[in-house]
Amino acid sequence: MLEAEIKQQLEQYLQLLENDIVLKVSVSDDNVSKEMLSLVNEIADMSSKITVEQVELYRTPSFSVNRVGEDTGVTFAGIPLGHEFTSLVLALLQVSGRAPKVDQSAIDQIKSIEGEFHFESYVSLSCHNCPDVVQALNVMSVLNPGITHTMIDGAAFKHEVESRDVMAVPTVYLNGEFLTSGRASLEELLAKITDAPDASHFEDKDPFDVLVVGGGPAGSSAAIYAARKGIRTGIVAERFGGQIMDTLSIENFISQKYTEGPKLAASLEEHVKEYNIDVMNLQRAKRLEKKDLVELELENGAVLKSKSVIISTGARWRNVGVPGEAEFKNKGVAYCPHCDGPLFEGRDVAVIGGGNSGIEAAIDLAGIVKHVTVLEFMPELKADEVLQERLYSLPNVTVVKNAQTKEIIGDDKVNGITYIDRDTEEEHHVELAGVFVQIGLVPNTEWLDGVIERNRFGEILVDRHGATNVPGVFAAGDCTDSAYKQIIISMGSGATAALGAFDHLIRN
């Protein structure tokens, strides 16, 4: 089952097992069962601390990872390879007794949860967002006997995916009811089942010297550069890592030939935590006001004060803004072809957008789905020529240019899309199961209306020091009018803004 290199890596990890574990496997005569049994036996042969028992579990094929004499609550319904291989390795180590690498405050919070919580997460093995959810729910199951989690590979359990209308991954069910869909960290999942910190949690915080708003590459860089100056630094982040959490492959980050967004985001957070920085995660900024100090109001009503602020709230996927888009989000409308593409295997889909992102998405999807229709608003595609050549070589792709999307149609899920030919003004309808939106980015700056000067695209105007029109307020990254939106440029602008803010402090 396992390639030689992966097997060698796994053997090294298994040397870290602290106690004996039992893999209980439930299989039948189907191909997935045979592969699963081969995998668990291959793993057991690598360590004397692992044994295999054939039992009957709730789902077949599936296997659970258990302490001896105890059902730990970690189950894999499907073969956890691909992006989920790390989830399997961590489950083996953590069930054996090796402590998970999460904050002690999160461990204490998990252990204090009372009641029965049975989680099910539907994933695809090509999804780079899914492992975060799987690993978080596995940690919760390992630490609290009242919590269980089953990872379900949608390709292996298509009947469940169809019966529950799962059209985006990861999708999480709790005690049989839908809980959430999309990437979520351990903190975010805990917030859904426990009480989130209210405004009183922030009342006793002294004013900061530098307060960074946003936890992406720009915000992380800004916080680190500020903290290294020895000044009181805080960082408010709705989701640490920002947009790179949705980025699969990164090949232009200098000094690394290849990395992935979630891996880079984890490194950023780990680096930030090396310094004395007050990290306030899962917090969304609501309002900014300049008084004697700069005041930042959060969505929960808390008000933080700082001598200077660096805004690095990044950008998000741009919506088409047509009827049906919001109604059918995660019900056929998707934004990540790598994650959700496998759910549309053998069906027809559309991609809205003819830039690099849209054409890359169409090429990826063409290898999975039955047919891809690309809708481009302009007379010509905007993607690089090499991508266009690859696209036009595919037999199951149709490109429609001068197409104005009018409506995404469906009942309980997407079943079609309507567009207008801008040349003839004729209306056309295409029957399909999914629509992937890939039309660029919009800066997350609406909350700054009337306070910070922005251009017509909503980007914050900054000078060469990262300063805005408000004294003491700086900005960096994709939320600004920087010429290019790249990770390495965002990091540099974060450092510039932090140095600009420090210079402002010593002069004022």
N, C-alpha and C positions, 0 to 999 in steps of 0.2 A: 504493500500500500504506500509506504513512505519512500521518497527518494533518498538516496544515500546521504546527501548533505543535510537534509532535514532530520533524518534519523540520527545522525551524529550529534546535531544540536540538541535533539530531544534527550539522548542518552546523558549528555552533560547536565541538562536541567534535572533529570530524574535522580541524579546523585544528591540533589538538595532536598529530597523527600525526608520528612522528619519522623513520620510514623507510617505504619502499614495502612493501605487503602484497598478497597474492594470495588471493582467495576462490575456492576450488575447490568447485564445486557439482555434485551428482549428482541428476538429476531425470528424471521420466518424464512421462506424460500425465495424471496425476491432479491434482486441484484443489490439493492441498497443494504439489505440485511447481511448479505454475504460479505460485502465490502466492510461493513461496520464490525462484524465479528472478526474479520481479518485484522482490522485496525486495533481493536482492543487486545487481541491476542498478541499482536506485534508489540504493543506498548508493554504488556505484562511480561513479555520475554526479556525486556530491557532492564527490569528491576525485580529483585527478590521481595521488595516491599509491596508489589502489586499482584493481586489475584483476580481471577475472573469467575463470575457466577452467571449462569444462564437462568433467567427468571422471566416472569410475565409482568411487564410494566403497563401503564395506562396506554402508551402508544408503542406501536411496533412498526418500524424498527426504532429503538432508542436504547440509550444506556445511561446509568447514573453513576456518579462518583461519590463514594461513601467512606466514612470511617468504619473500622471494624465493629460490627454489632450495632450499627446506627445508620439510619437513612438520613443522609445529610441534607438532601433537598436540591442538589444540583444535577440536572438531567439534560442530555443532549438528544433531541429527536432529529436525527440527521447526522451526517458525518462532518464534524467540525474541522474542516481543512480550509484552504483559502485564507481569507481574512480572519476566520474564526480559529485558526490553529493556535494563536496566542491565548485565546480564551480557554482552550482545552488545557494548555500547559499550566496556566495560572490556576485553573480549577484543581488540577492534580496536586500542585504544590500547596495551595491554601487548605484544601481538605485534609492534607497530611499533617497540617499544623503550622505551616509556615505563615507568618503574619502578613496580611495584605499591606501593600504600600499605599495606605490612605491616612489622612489626618486622624489623630487620636480623637478629636472632637466628633468626627464622622463615625468612628468606631463606637464611641460612647452613645451617640444618637441611635445607631442601628440596634445596639444591644438593649436600649431602653424601650424599643417599640413593643407594644403589647397587642395580642390578637393574632389571627391567622391571615397570612398574606400569601396567596398562591399566584405567582406571576407566570405568564407565558409570553415569550417574545418571538415574533415571526421575523425571520431574517432571510437574506440571500447571501451566499458565500462570496459573492463579488462586491458586496456592500462594505465600503470602508467606514461608514458611520455606525454600523451595527455592533462591532465589538465593544465599543464604549458601553452600550446599554447591556449587552450580555455579561460583560465582566462586572459591571456595577451590581446587577441583580444577583450574580453568583456570589459576590462578596457579602451581600446582605443575607443570602441563604446560609453561607458558611458561619456567619457571626450570630445569627438569631435562629433558634430552633422553630420559631413560629413562621418562618419565611421559607418558601420554596420557589424554585425557578426552573422552567423548562425552555431551552432554546429550541425553536422549531424551524427547520430549513423548509422554506416555502416550496422549493422544487421537489422535495421528498414527500410533502403532505399537501399536494395541490387541492385535494378535496376540502381541506380545512380552509385554505386560502380563499377558495371560491365561496364556500358557505358563509364565511365571515366577511366577505367582500374586502379582503386585505389587498390594497392597491398601492401601498407604499411601505417601505421598510426602513428602519425597524418599526414594527407596530407591537405595542405591549397591551396585554389584557391582564386585569387583576381580578381574581376570584370570578372569572368568567365574563367580566364586563370590560369594554374598551377603556383604557386608561390614557394612552398617549401614542403619538406617532412621530417619528423623526429622531434625530440625534438627541441624546440627553445624557448629562453627566450624573455621577452618583449624587451630587448635591441637588441637582434638579429633580431626580427621581425621589429623593427623600422629601423634598419640598412638596411633592404631590400627595404624600401620605402622612406628613407631619405638619405641624404649624410652622410657617415661615417666620423669621425674625420681623417684628414690627418696628415702628419708628422709635420706640423706647430703647431698642437695642443699640441705637446710635447716639443717644442723648449725651453721654458722658465723654464723647470724643473731643479732644482738644483740637484747635485749628491746625491745619496742616501747613507746611511751607509750600509743598507742591501736591496737588491732587490731580491724578490722572483719571480721565473718564474714558474707559474702553480698554479691553485686555487683549487686543490683537498684537501683531508684530510692532506697530508703532507705539501702542500704549505700553507694552512690555519693555521696549527699548527706552522709552521716556522714563518709566519708573526706575529702571536699573541705573540709568545715568544720573537721575536725581538723587537716589539713595546713596550712590557712591560719593556724592558731595557732602554726605553726613547731615543732611537736612531731613526734617520730618516729612515722610512721603506716604501717600495713600493711593490706592488704585480701586476704582469702582468698575466692575465688569458685569455686564448682563450674561455673557458667555465667554469664558476665558478661551483665548485662541482666535475668536472672531471668525471671519469668513474662511480662513484657511482650514478650519475644521471641516469644511465642505469640499476641500480640494484633494483630489486623489494623488496625482503624481506631481512632484516639483523637481524640475531638472535644471533650473537656472539660478539656484541659490548657491552663490559662489562658495567654494570649498567643499561642497557636497554634490557628487555627481547625480545622486537621486535620493529623495526622501518623500515622505507623504505628509499631508497637512496635519492630521491628528498627531503624528509623531513629533512634528515640529512644534505644534501647540503645547504638547506635554513638556517638551524641552524648555519652551519659553516660561511656562508656569513654574517648572522646577528651578530655573535660573532666578526668577523673580523672588521665590521663597528663600533663596540663599541670603537675601538682604532683609534688613529690618523695615519691611514695607507692610503697611496695613492693607491686606487684600480683602475687599468686600465684594464677594461674588454673588451672582444672581440678583444684582441690583440694577435697576433701569433709571437713568437720569430723566427728570421731568422738566426742570426749569433752572436757568442760570441767571443770577442777578449780581451786579457789582455794587457793593456798598463799601464800608471801610475795608472789609474783606470780601472776597468773592464767595457767594453762597450758592450751593448746589442742592436743589431739592430733588429727592428721589420719589419714585412712584408710590412708595409706602408712606410718604409724608415726612420722612426724616429730612433734616437740613444739615448738610456738612459745610464747614467753613474752611477757607484756605487763603493764604496770601497770594497764591497763583494757581492757575488751573491749566491743564493741557487736555484739549479735547481730541480724542482719537477714536471716535465711534465708528469709523469705517463705512462700509457700504453693504447693500444687500441686493439680491436678485431683483431686477425690475419686473413688475407685473405688466401684463398686456392691458389690463383694465377693461376687459369686456365681460358681458354677462356670462355667468357660469364658471368663471375662473376661481373666484373665492368659494363658491358653493361646492365645487367638485375638487377642491384641493385635497390631495391624498385619496381621492376617489376617482382617479383617472388623470387629474392634473398633477404633474410632477415637475421637479426642477433638477433632479439628479439622475442622469441616465445610468451611471455606474451602479447606483443603489437600487433603483426601482425598475430598471430595464428588464431583468429576468422575470419579473412578475407579468410581463406582457409577451412572453414567449409564444410564438405562433399566431400573434394577433397584429392588427394594423394600428399604427400610431402616427402622430404628426409631431414635427419639431417646428416651433415658431422661432425664427431667427436664422439669418444667413451669414453671421459673423463666424469667427473661429470657433467659439464655444458651440454654436448651433450646428455647424458642419461636423465638428468632432463628435458631438452627441449623435448626429444622424449616422455617421460611420459606425460608431459603437453599436447602436441599436440595430443597424441592418444585419449584424451577425447573430441577432437574437430573435427579432420579431419577424412577422411575415412580410410586412411592407412599411416603408417610411415615406411620409409626405412632408417635404420641407416647404414651409411658407415664409417667403421673404417679402417684406413691404416694399423695398426699393426695386428698381429695374434690374439690378445686378447683385449677385452675392458679394459680400464684403470679406469673406474668408480668404486666407492665403491661397495662392494658385495651386500649391502642392496638395492642399486639402481638397480643393475643388476637383482636381484631376482624380483623386482617389474616390470622391463621392460619385462622380459621373461614371466611374467604372463599375459601380455596383448595380446589379440587375433589379434589385427590389427597392429602388429609391426613385421617387418622383419629385422634381423641383418645380415649385410654382412661384414665379416672381411677380412683382406688382400685386401682391395679394394682401388685402387688408382684412385681418381677422375680425369677424363681426360677433360671433357668439360660440361658446363651447356648450354643447347640448348633451342632456342626459336625463335619466329619471332618478334612480338612487346612485348611479355612477355614470361616467362619461360614455356616450355611445356615438358621438359625432362632433363635427366642427363645421361652422359656416364661415365662408370668406367671400369678399367681393373682389372681382377682377378690376383693378384700378384703371385699366385701359378701356374696357368695354362696359364697366359698371354692372356687369352681370353677377348674380349671386350664385355661389356654388356650395354644395353640401358634400362632405366626405364622411362616410360611416367609419368609425374607428373606436378603439378601446382606451386610448391614452393620448395625452397631449403633453409634450415636454417643452417648457418655456425657457428660452435661452436668448434673451434680448438685452443683455448688459446689466449694468449696475446703477443704483441710485444711492447717493450719500445719506447716511442716517443723521440728518441735521434739522429735521422739522421742528424739534423741540427748542430750537434756538431762534425761532421767528421773532423779529423785532429787537433782537439783542446783539447778535453777531452778524457782521456784513458777509453776504454770500453772493455768488454769481447766479445767473439764470438757471444753472443746473442744480443749484442747491449746495454747491461746494463752498467751503469756508475760504475766504481770501486771506492769505498770509504773506508776510514779507520774508526776507531771506533768513531771519532769525526764528521763523515760525510764529511770529506775533500776529494777533488779530487786531481789529480796530478798537478793542476794549483793553485798556492797560491791565497787565497781569494775566490776561487770558491768551493762551497759545493753542495751536492746533497742529496736528500731524497726521500723515497717512492718507488713506483713500477718501476721507471726508473733506479733504482740502482741494484746492485748485492745482495740485501738483500735476505736472505735464504727463506723467506716466504712473499707472497704478500697478506697482510691482512690490513684492514682499521686501526685497532688499532696499528699495527706495523708501518704503514705509518705515523700516527700521532706522535708516539714516535720518529721516525727517523727525522721528521720535527723539533721537539723540540731539538733533539740532534744537528742537523745541525745549528739551530739558535744560540744555546749556543756555538757551535764551531766557528761560524762566529763572535760572540761577543768577544770570547776569542782572536780570530785572530786580531780583531780591536784594543783591548786594548794593545796587545803586539806589534803592528806595527803602 
